[in-house]
Amino acid sequence: MSRFPGLYEVEVGGAANVGESYEQAAARELAEELGIHALPCLLFTFINRSGLSPHWLGVHEAVVPDAVVPDPDEVAWHGWLTEPELRSALLEWRFTPDSHEAFSRYLAFRTAQP
């Protein structure tokens, strides 16, 4: 990631293009970064103030295959972590500010669902 070199990122993402919905942008980024085609479902949006400047983020869920083909120009490393492994990694590894914010809001969203 050019803005935060050497840091891990929890989410796949990037900026939406003009006229592009959150879901369209998420699907495009999944294809660009991981080489997969999936239909992301928008869960919620929020203004993230923890990065370089405030910006809107859309948090999605998608069913993706186990095997992905990351673009080496986009992704230096990838791996699948269980929730306990990710919680531990967030404490031990160096992640982008967006990662902490998006994951904590995702957990709060999930907990609030019936």
Chimera marker file (.cmm) of the C-alpha trace (Angstrom):
<marker_set name="trace">
<marker id="1" x="0.000" y="0.000" z="0.000" r="1" g="1" b="0" radius="0.5"/>
<marker id="2" x="1.600" y="3.210" z="-1.141" r="1" g="1" b="0" radius="0.5"/>
<marker id="3" x="0.108" y="5.394" z="1.602" r="1" g="1" b="0" radius="0.5"/>
<marker id="4" x="1.121" y="3.087" z="4.446" r="1" g="1" b="0" radius="0.5"/>
<marker id="5" x="4.121" y="1.062" z="3.222" r="1" g="1" b="0" radius="0.5"/>
<marker id="6" x="4.969" y="-2.005" z="5.259" r="1" g="1" b="0" radius="0.5"/>
<marker id="7" x="1.641" y="-2.082" z="7.123" r="1" g="1" b="0" radius="0.5"/>
<marker id="8" x="-0.994" y="-4.779" z="6.922" r="1" g="1" b="0" radius="0.5"/>
<marker id="9" x="-4.540" y="-4.032" z="5.762" r="1" g="1" b="0" radius="0.5"/>
<marker id="10" x="-7.645" y="-5.881" z="6.951" r="1" g="1" b="0" radius="0.5"/>
<marker id="11" x="-9.840" y="-4.897" z="4.063" r="1" g="1" b="0" radius="0.5"/>
<marker id="12" x="-9.657" y="-4.933" z="0.283" r="1" g="1" b="0" radius="0.5"/>
<marker id="13" x="-10.550" y="-1.560" z="-1.101" r="1" g="1" b="0" radius="0.5"/>
<marker id="14" x="-9.978" y="1.663" z="-2.871" r="1" g="1" b="0" radius="0.5"/>
<marker id="15" x="-11.754" y="4.791" z="-3.985" r="1" g="1" b="0" radius="0.5"/>
<marker id="16" x="-15.057" y="4.665" z="-5.838" r="1" g="1" b="0" radius="0.5"/>
<marker id="17" x="-15.039" y="6.219" z="-9.278" r="1" g="1" b="0" radius="0.5"/>
<marker id="18" x="-17.462" y="9.002" z="-10.200" r="1" g="1" b="0" radius="0.5"/>
<marker id="19" x="-20.931" y="7.478" z="-10.609" r="1" g="1" b="0" radius="0.5"/>
<marker id="20" x="-19.852" y="4.129" z="-9.147" r="1" g="1" b="0" radius="0.5"/>
<marker id="21" x="-21.824" y="2.673" z="-6.227" r="1" g="1" b="0" radius="0.5"/>
<marker id="22" x="-20.116" y="1.312" z="-3.125" r="1" g="1" b="0" radius="0.5"/>
<marker id="23" x="-21.002" y="-2.221" z="-4.272" r="1" g="1" b="0" radius="0.5"/>
<marker id="24" x="-19.617" y="-1.650" z="-7.791" r="1" g="1" b="0" radius="0.5"/>
<marker id="25" x="-16.399" y="-0.213" z="-6.378" r="1" g="1" b="0" radius="0.5"/>
<marker id="26" x="-16.031" y="-3.126" z="-3.946" r="1" g="1" b="0" radius="0.5"/>
<marker id="27" x="-16.563" y="-5.686" z="-6.729" r="1" g="1" b="0" radius="0.5"/>
<marker id="28" x="-14.011" y="-3.897" z="-8.931" r="1" g="1" b="0" radius="0.5"/>
<marker id="29" x="-11.436" y="-3.766" z="-6.135" r="1" g="1" b="0" radius="0.5"/>
<marker id="30" x="-11.913" y="-7.484" z="-5.348" r="1" g="1" b="0" radius="0.5"/>
<marker id="31" x="-11.226" y="-8.265" z="-9.001" r="1" g="1" b="0" radius="0.5"/>
<marker id="32" x="-8.253" y="-5.882" z="-9.244" r="1" g="1" b="0" radius="0.5"/>
<marker id="33" x="-6.573" y="-6.866" z="-5.991" r="1" g="1" b="0" radius="0.5"/>
<marker id="34" x="-7.435" y="-10.552" z="-5.582" r="1" g="1" b="0" radius="0.5"/>
<marker id="35" x="-8.510" y="-11.653" z="-9.059" r="1" g="1" b="0" radius="0.5"/>
<marker id="36" x="-11.937" y="-12.828" z="-7.897" r="1" g="1" b="0" radius="0.5"/>
<marker id="37" x="-15.458" y="-12.008" z="-8.968" r="1" g="1" b="0" radius="0.5"/>
<marker id="38" x="-18.012" y="-11.754" z="-6.196" r="1" g="1" b="0" radius="0.5"/>
<marker id="39" x="-21.124" y="-9.771" z="-5.340" r="1" g="1" b="0" radius="0.5"/>
<marker id="40" x="-20.344" y="-7.666" z="-2.261" r="1" g="1" b="0" radius="0.5"/>
<marker id="41" x="-23.221" y="-6.747" z="0.021" r="1" g="1" b="0" radius="0.5"/>
<marker id="42" x="-22.953" y="-3.271" z="1.564" r="1" g="1" b="0" radius="0.5"/>
<marker id="43" x="-23.404" y="-3.488" z="5.343" r="1" g="1" b="0" radius="0.5"/>
<marker id="44" x="-22.856" y="0.146" z="6.341" r="1" g="1" b="0" radius="0.5"/>
<marker id="45" x="-20.887" y="3.311" z="5.616" r="1" g="1" b="0" radius="0.5"/>
<marker id="46" x="-19.068" y="5.651" z="7.974" r="1" g="1" b="0" radius="0.5"/>
<marker id="47" x="-16.722" y="8.614" z="7.938" r="1" g="1" b="0" radius="0.5"/>
<marker id="48" x="-13.296" y="7.299" z="8.815" r="1" g="1" b="0" radius="0.5"/>
<marker id="49" x="-11.258" y="9.946" z="10.605" r="1" g="1" b="0" radius="0.5"/>
<marker id="50" x="-8.338" y="7.659" z="11.481" r="1" g="1" b="0" radius="0.5"/>
<marker id="51" x="-6.447" y="7.801" z="8.175" r="1" g="1" b="0" radius="0.5"/>
<marker id="52" x="-4.566" y="10.584" z="6.436" r="1" g="1" b="0" radius="0.5"/>
<marker id="53" x="-7.747" y="12.653" z="6.096" r="1" g="1" b="0" radius="0.5"/>
<marker id="54" x="-11.444" y="12.033" z="6.770" r="1" g="1" b="0" radius="0.5"/>
<marker id="55" x="-13.081" y="9.879" z="4.105" r="1" g="1" b="0" radius="0.5"/>
<marker id="56" x="-16.168" y="7.722" z="3.652" r="1" g="1" b="0" radius="0.5"/>
<marker id="57" x="-15.762" y="3.958" z="3.851" r="1" g="1" b="0" radius="0.5"/>
<marker id="58" x="-18.289" y="1.309" z="2.902" r="1" g="1" b="0" radius="0.5"/>
<marker id="59" x="-17.974" y="-2.010" z="4.724" r="1" g="1" b="0" radius="0.5"/>
<marker id="60" x="-19.157" y="-5.032" z="2.742" r="1" g="1" b="0" radius="0.5"/>
<marker id="61" x="-19.390" y="-8.775" z="3.048" r="1" g="1" b="0" radius="0.5"/>
<marker id="62" x="-18.857" y="-11.167" z="0.152" r="1" g="1" b="0" radius="0.5"/>
<marker id="63" x="-18.544" y="-14.900" z="-0.323" r="1" g="1" b="0" radius="0.5"/>
<marker id="64" x="-15.210" y="-15.506" z="-2.001" r="1" g="1" b="0" radius="0.5"/>
<marker id="65" x="-13.315" y="-18.654" z="-2.994" r="1" g="1" b="0" radius="0.5"/>
<marker id="66" x="-10.514" y="-19.958" z="-0.817" r="1" g="1" b="0" radius="0.5"/>
<marker id="67" x="-8.048" y="-19.649" z="-3.697" r="1" g="1" b="0" radius="0.5"/>
<marker id="68" x="-7.293" y="-16.149" z="-4.904" r="1" g="1" b="0" radius="0.5"/>
<marker id="69" x="-4.742" y="-14.750" z="-7.346" r="1" g="1" b="0" radius="0.5"/>
<marker id="70" x="-3.518" y="-11.473" z="-5.866" r="1" g="1" b="0" radius="0.5"/>
<marker id="71" x="-2.088" y="-8.841" z="-8.180" r="1" g="1" b="0" radius="0.5"/>
<marker id="72" x="1.545" y="-8.398" z="-7.049" r="1" g="1" b="0" radius="0.5"/>
<marker id="73" x="1.329" y="-4.686" z="-7.923" r="1" g="1" b="0" radius="0.5"/>
<marker id="74" x="-1.594" y="-4.348" z="-5.490" r="1" g="1" b="0" radius="0.5"/>
<marker id="75" x="-0.959" y="-6.954" z="-2.780" r="1" g="1" b="0" radius="0.5"/>
<marker id="76" x="2.394" y="-7.847" z="-1.211" r="1" g="1" b="0" radius="0.5"/>
<marker id="77" x="0.981" y="-10.616" z="1.020" r="1" g="1" b="0" radius="0.5"/>
<marker id="78" x="-2.401" y="-12.133" z="1.710" r="1" g="1" b="0" radius="0.5"/>
<marker id="79" x="-3.758" y="-14.781" z="3.989" r="1" g="1" b="0" radius="0.5"/>
<marker id="80" x="-6.965" y="-15.964" z="5.605" r="1" g="1" b="0" radius="0.5"/>
<marker id="81" x="-7.219" y="-15.494" z="9.364" r="1" g="1" b="0" radius="0.5"/>
<marker id="82" x="-9.902" y="-16.677" z="11.729" r="1" g="1" b="0" radius="0.5"/>
<marker id="83" x="-11.498" y="-13.985" z="13.856" r="1" g="1" b="0" radius="0.5"/>
<marker id="84" x="-9.378" y="-14.902" z="16.931" r="1" g="1" b="0" radius="0.5"/>
<marker id="85" x="-6.224" y="-14.895" z="14.764" r="1" g="1" b="0" radius="0.5"/>
<marker id="86" x="-7.148" y="-11.490" z="13.345" r="1" g="1" b="0" radius="0.5"/>
<marker id="87" x="-7.866" y="-10.043" z="16.785" r="1" g="1" b="0" radius="0.5"/>
<marker id="88" x="-4.439" y="-11.244" z="17.913" r="1" g="1" b="0" radius="0.5"/>
<marker id="89" x="-2.720" y="-9.949" z="14.769" r="1" g="1" b="0" radius="0.5"/>
<marker id="90" x="-4.287" y="-6.501" z="15.222" r="1" g="1" b="0" radius="0.5"/>
<marker id="91" x="-2.512" y="-6.318" z="18.582" r="1" g="1" b="0" radius="0.5"/>
<marker id="92" x="0.817" y="-7.700" z="17.398" r="1" g="1" b="0" radius="0.5"/>
<marker id="93" x="1.285" y="-6.642" z="13.760" r="1" g="1" b="0" radius="0.5"/>
<marker id="94" x="1.385" y="-3.140" z="12.320" r="1" g="1" b="0" radius="0.5"/>
<marker id="95" x="-1.897" y="-2.348" z="10.535" r="1" g="1" b="0" radius="0.5"/>
<marker id="96" x="-3.203" y="0.733" z="8.773" r="1" g="1" b="0" radius="0.5"/>
<marker id="97" x="-5.461" y="3.026" z="10.828" r="1" g="1" b="0" radius="0.5"/>
<marker id="98" x="-8.347" y="2.112" z="8.498" r="1" g="1" b="0" radius="0.5"/>
<marker id="99" x="-7.990" y="-1.548" z="9.461" r="1" g="1" b="0" radius="0.5"/>
<marker id="100" x="-8.562" y="-0.970" z="13.156" r="1" g="1" b="0" radius="0.5"/>
<marker id="101" x="-11.474" y="1.390" z="12.577" r="1" g="1" b="0" radius="0.5"/>
<marker id="102" x="-13.241" y="-0.752" z="9.967" r="1" g="1" b="0" radius="0.5"/>
<marker id="103" x="-12.850" y="-3.983" z="11.947" r="1" g="1" b="0" radius="0.5"/>
<marker id="104" x="-14.054" y="-2.496" z="15.244" r="1" g="1" b="0" radius="0.5"/>
<marker id="105" x="-17.086" y="-0.966" z="13.505" r="1" g="1" b="0" radius="0.5"/>
<marker id="106" x="-17.776" y="-4.273" z="11.743" r="1" g="1" b="0" radius="0.5"/>
<marker id="107" x="-17.740" y="-6.114" z="15.073" r="1" g="1" b="0" radius="0.5"/>
<marker id="108" x="-20.096" y="-3.519" z="16.599" r="1" g="1" b="0" radius="0.5"/>
<marker id="109" x="-22.413" y="-3.787" z="13.574" r="1" g="1" b="0" radius="0.5"/>
<marker id="110" x="-22.441" y="-7.573" z="13.752" r="1" g="1" b="0" radius="0.5"/>
<marker id="111" x="-23.144" y="-7.546" z="17.500" r="1" g="1" b="0" radius="0.5"/>
<marker id="112" x="-26.089" y="-5.166" z="17.007" r="1" g="1" b="0" radius="0.5"/>
<marker id="113" x="-27.761" y="-7.467" z="14.449" r="1" g="1" b="0" radius="0.5"/>
<marker id="114" x="-30.613" y="-9.697" z="15.705" r="1" g="1" b="0" radius="0.5"/>
<link id1="1" id2="2" r="1" g="1" b="0" radius="0.2"/>
<link id1="2" id2="3" r="1" g="1" b="0" radius="0.2"/>
<link id1="3" id2="4" r="1" g="1" b="0" radius="0.2"/>
<link id1="4" id2="5" r="1" g="1" b="0" radius="0.2"/>
<link id1="5" id2="6" r="1" g="1" b="0" radius="0.2"/>
<link id1="6" id2="7" r="1" g="1" b="0" radius="0.2"/>
<link id1="7" id2="8" r="1" g="1" b="0" radius="0.2"/>
<link id1="8" id2="9" r="1" g="1" b="0" radius="0.2"/>
<link id1="9" id2="10" r="1" g="1" b="0" radius="0.2"/>
<link id1="10" id2="11" r="1" g="1" b="0" radius="0.2"/>
<link id1="11" id2="12" r="1" g="1" b="0" radius="0.2"/>
<link id1="12" id2="13" r="1" g="1" b="0" radius="0.2"/>
<link id1="13" id2="14" r="1" g="1" b="0" radius="0.2"/>
<link id1="14" id2="15" r="1" g="1" b="0" radius="0.2"/>
<link id1="15" id2="16" r="1" g="1" b="0" radius="0.2"/>
<link id1="16" id2="17" r="1" g="1" b="0" radius="0.2"/>
<link id1="17" id2="18" r="1" g="1" b="0" radius="0.2"/>
<link id1="18" id2="19" r="1" g="1" b="0" radius="0.2"/>
<link id1="19" id2="20" r="1" g="1" b="0" radius="0.2"/>
<link id1="20" id2="21" r="1" g="1" b="0" radius="0.2"/>
<link id1="21" id2="22" r="1" g="1" b="0" radius="0.2"/>
<link id1="22" id2="23" r="1" g="1" b="0" radius="0.2"/>
<link id1="23" id2="24" r="1" g="1" b="0" radius="0.2"/>
<link id1="24" id2="25" r="1" g="1" b="0" radius="0.2"/>
<link id1="25" id2="26" r="1" g="1" b="0" radius="0.2"/>
<link id1="26" id2="27" r="1" g="1" b="0" radius="0.2"/>
<link id1="27" id2="28" r="1" g="1" b="0" radius="0.2"/>
<link id1="28" id2="29" r="1" g="1" b="0" radius="0.2"/>
<link id1="29" id2="30" r="1" g="1" b="0" radius="0.2"/>
<link id1="30" id2="31" r="1" g="1" b="0" radius="0.2"/>
<link id1="31" id2="32" r="1" g="1" b="0" radius="0.2"/>
<link id1="32" id2="33" r="1" g="1" b="0" radius="0.2"/>
<link id1="33" id2="34" r="1" g="1" b="0" radius="0.2"/>
<link id1="34" id2="35" r="1" g="1" b="0" radius="0.2"/>
<link id1="35" id2="36" r="1" g="1" b="0" radius="0.2"/>
<link id1="36" id2="37" r="1" g="1" b="0" radius="0.2"/>
<link id1="37" id2="38" r="1" g="1" b="0" radius="0.2"/>
<link id1="38" id2="39" r="1" g="1" b="0" radius="0.2"/>
<link id1="39" id2="40" r="1" g="1" b="0" radius="0.2"/>
<link id1="40" id2="41" r="1" g="1" b="0" radius="0.2"/>
<link id1="41" id2="42" r="1" g="1" b="0" radius="0.2"/>
<link id1="42" id2="43" r="1" g="1" b="0" radius="0.2"/>
<link id1="43" id2="44" r="1" g="1" b="0" radius="0.2"/>
<link id1="44" id2="45" r="1" g="1" b="0" radius="0.2"/>
<link id1="45" id2="46" r="1" g="1" b="0" radius="0.2"/>
<link id1="46" id2="47" r="1" g="1" b="0" radius="0.2"/>
<link id1="47" id2="48" r="1" g="1" b="0" radius="0.2"/>
<link id1="48" id2="49" r="1" g="1" b="0" radius="0.2"/>
<link id1="49" id2="50" r="1" g="1" b="0" radius="0.2"/>
<link id1="50" id2="51" r="1" g="1" b="0" radius="0.2"/>
<link id1="51" id2="52" r="1" g="1" b="0" radius="0.2"/>
<link id1="52" id2="53" r="1" g="1" b="0" radius="0.2"/>
<link id1="53" id2="54" r="1" g="1" b="0" radius="0.2"/>
<link id1="54" id2="55" r="1" g="1" b="0" radius="0.2"/>
<link id1="55" id2="56" r="1" g="1" b="0" radius="0.2"/>
<link id1="56" id2="57" r="1" g="1" b="0" radius="0.2"/>
<link id1="57" id2="58" r="1" g="1" b="0" radius="0.2"/>
<link id1="58" id2="59" r="1" g="1" b="0" radius="0.2"/>
<link id1="59" id2="60" r="1" g="1" b="0" radius="0.2"/>
<link id1="60" id2="61" r="1" g="1" b="0" radius="0.2"/>
<link id1="61" id2="62" r="1" g="1" b="0" radius="0.2"/>
<link id1="62" id2="63" r="1" g="1" b="0" radius="0.2"/>
<link id1="63" id2="64" r="1" g="1" b="0" radius="0.2"/>
<link id1="64" id2="65" r="1" g="1" b="0" radius="0.2"/>
<link id1="65" id2="66" r="1" g="1" b="0" radius="0.2"/>
<link id1="66" id2="67" r="1" g="1" b="0" radius="0.2"/>
<link id1="67" id2="68" r="1" g="1" b="0" radius="0.2"/>
<link id1="68" id2="69" r="1" g="1" b="0" radius="0.2"/>
<link id1="69" id2="70" r="1" g="1" b="0" radius="0.2"/>
<link id1="70" id2="71" r="1" g="1" b="0" radius="0.2"/>
<link id1="71" id2="72" r="1" g="1" b="0" radius="0.2"/>
<link id1="72" id2="73" r="1" g="1" b="0" radius="0.2"/>
<link id1="73" id2="74" r="1" g="1" b="0" radius="0.2"/>
<link id1="74" id2="75" r="1" g="1" b="0" radius="0.2"/>
<link id1="75" id2="76" r="1" g="1" b="0" radius="0.2"/>
<link id1="76" id2="77" r="1" g="1" b="0" radius="0.2"/>
<link id1="77" id2="78" r="1" g="1" b="0" radius="0.2"/>
<link id1="78" id2="79" r="1" g="1" b="0" radius="0.2"/>
<link id1="79" id2="80" r="1" g="1" b="0" radius="0.2"/>
<link id1="80" id2="81" r="1" g="1" b="0" radius="0.2"/>
<link id1="81" id2="82" r="1" g="1" b="0" radius="0.2"/>
<link id1="82" id2="83" r="1" g="1" b="0" radius="0.2"/>
<link id1="83" id2="84" r="1" g="1" b="0" radius="0.2"/>
<link id1="84" id2="85" r="1" g="1" b="0" radius="0.2"/>
<link id1="85" id2="86" r="1" g="1" b="0" radius="0.2"/>
<link id1="86" id2="87" r="1" g="1" b="0" radius="0.2"/>
<link id1="87" id2="88" r="1" g="1" b="0" radius="0.2"/>
<link id1="88" id2="89" r="1" g="1" b="0" radius="0.2"/>
<link id1="89" id2="90" r="1" g="1" b="0" radius="0.2"/>
<link id1="90" id2="91" r="1" g="1" b="0" radius="0.2"/>
<link id1="91" id2="92" r="1" g="1" b="0" radius="0.2"/>
<link id1="92" id2="93" r="1" g="1" b="0" radius="0.2"/>
<link id1="93" id2="94" r="1" g="1" b="0" radius="0.2"/>
<link id1="94" id2="95" r="1" g="1" b="0" radius="0.2"/>
<link id1="95" id2="96" r="1" g="1" b="0" radius="0.2"/>
<link id1="96" id2="97" r="1" g="1" b="0" radius="0.2"/>
<link id1="97" id2="98" r="1" g="1" b="0" radius="0.2"/>
<link id1="98" id2="99" r="1" g="1" b="0" radius="0.2"/>
<link id1="99" id2="100" r="1" g="1" b="0" radius="0.2"/>
<link id1="100" id2="101" r="1" g="1" b="0" radius="0.2"/>
<link id1="101" id2="102" r="1" g="1" b="0" radius="0.2"/>
<link id1="102" id2="103" r="1" g="1" b="0" radius="0.2"/>
<link id1="103" id2="104" r="1" g="1" b="0" radius="0.2"/>
<link id1="104" id2="105" r="1" g="1" b="0" radius="0.2"/>
<link id1="105" id2="106" r="1" g="1" b="0" radius="0.2"/>
<link id1="106" id2="107" r="1" g="1" b="0" radius="0.2"/>
<link id1="107" id2="108" r="1" g="1" b="0" radius="0.2"/>
<link id1="108" id2="109" r="1" g="1" b="0" radius="0.2"/>
<link id1="109" id2="110" r="1" g="1" b="0" radius="0.2"/>
<link id1="110" id2="111" r="1" g="1" b="0" radius="0.2"/>
<link id1="111" id2="112" r="1" g="1" b="0" radius="0.2"/>
<link id1="112" id2="113" r="1" g="1" b="0" radius="0.2"/>
<link id1="113" id2="114" r="1" g="1" b="0" radius="0.2"/>
</marker_set>
